[in-house]
Amino acid sequence: MNRGKAFSGPVYSPENDFIRLRGQIRRVFNLMRDSRWRTLNEVARATGDPESSVSAQLRHLRKPHWGMHLIDKRHRGNPKNGLWEYRLVVNYGQIKLPL
């Protein structure tokens, strides 16, 4: 896997970040591939990763490099509360598991 293209961002350093981020995306994918709806907090508690990292990994799973999976998003409860939940729909035609 090309460590330089696997993740991105202005402060991404493949030497420092690739192993950690690969572990995060694996944990998020493995949890979410059952297509159950979860909040960022629920994913974070289940994986042990920070909510901000979970959110970033869900965005990565939408990218061609990670398989162009569908990430659905909807309000949980009253929309005025601002709580969102997410589910992963695996794109089996383009599946690229986080290795």
Beta strands, then each sheet from edge to edge (+ up, - down):
strand 1: 38-39
strand 2: 70-75
strand 3: 84-89
sheet 1: 1+ 3- 2+
end
